[in-house]
Amino acid sequence: MGIQMKEIHKAIYLIRNQKVMLDSDLAKLYGVETRILNRNVKRNLERFPGDFMFQLDPVEYGGLLSQFGIAKKGRGGRQTPPFVFTESGIAMLSSVLNSKRAIEINIAIMRLFIRLRSFHVLERKLEEKISGVESETKRMFRIVFEKLDDLEVQIPILPEKRKKIGLNEK
């Protein structure tokens, strides 16, 4: 089929602290028009509760317009804010768009979401390790500086006018 994971990955956005995909990006991947995808979803709304799909509000949509270069109103672009689908909503799309391509695309998207989740878990573990190393390093430096302070107190202060040792050049 030739769908690149990079192409899918570029279409995943973080909105409302959720990884989502736009209806237009999904339609492009599935090889259908956005209006067809949305029509099939609207005919099956009971399959798409709010945690599966939601419509962007005007502020979020405005952010997408400026950030990603989506066509502005009145210039032939879309006139309403897009719907976005969470991972669960994307999984549900395969039952609404019942084509071989839709099933293949959904499998690829689900695999990518799983991979992203495993990277997130790995990242969290690395952050915990780094945090542990940082705290251990701070503790070790504190001990070293305390020892240096103790040594500084024990070292006698030399007089300013002491006899120099070594070659005296004139």
DAKAMO-V346570 format. One record per pair of residues at least 24 apart in sequence whose C-alpha atoms are under 8 Angstrom apart, sorted by sequence separation. I is the first residue (numbers start at 0). GAP is how many residues later the second one is. D is the distance in Angstrom with one decimal. If there is no record, write none. Layout:
I:GAP:D  I:GAP:D
//
This chain:
56:24:6.8  55:25:5.6  54:26:6.5  55:26:6.0  86:26:7.2  54:27:5.8  55:27:6.2  54:28:4.2  55:28:7.1  53:29:5.6  54:29:6.1  52:30:6.7  53:30:5.6  52:31:5.6  53:31:6.8  52:32:4.4  51:33:5.8  52:33:6.1  51:34:5.2  50:35:7.0  51:35:7.2  51:36:5.3  52:36:5.7  50:37:7.8  51:37:4.0  50:38:7.7  51:38:7.6  47:41:6.3  47:44:7.5  46:45:7.0  40:52:7.7  43:52:7.3  40:55:6.8  39:56:6.3  39:57:7.3  23:58:7.6  22:59:6.3  21:60:6.6  22:60:5.5  36:60:7.5  21:61:6.1  22:61:5.7  21:62:4.5  22:62:7.1  20:63:5.4  21:63:6.5  19:64:5.9  20:64:5.4  19:65:5.2  20:65:6.7  19:66:4.6  18:67:6.2  19:67:6.8  17:68:7.0  18:68:7.3  30:70:7.9  29:71:6.2  29:72:5.4  29:75:6.7  28:76:7.0  7:101:6.8  2:102:7.7  4:103:7.4  8:103:7.4  7:104:7.9  4:107:7.1
//
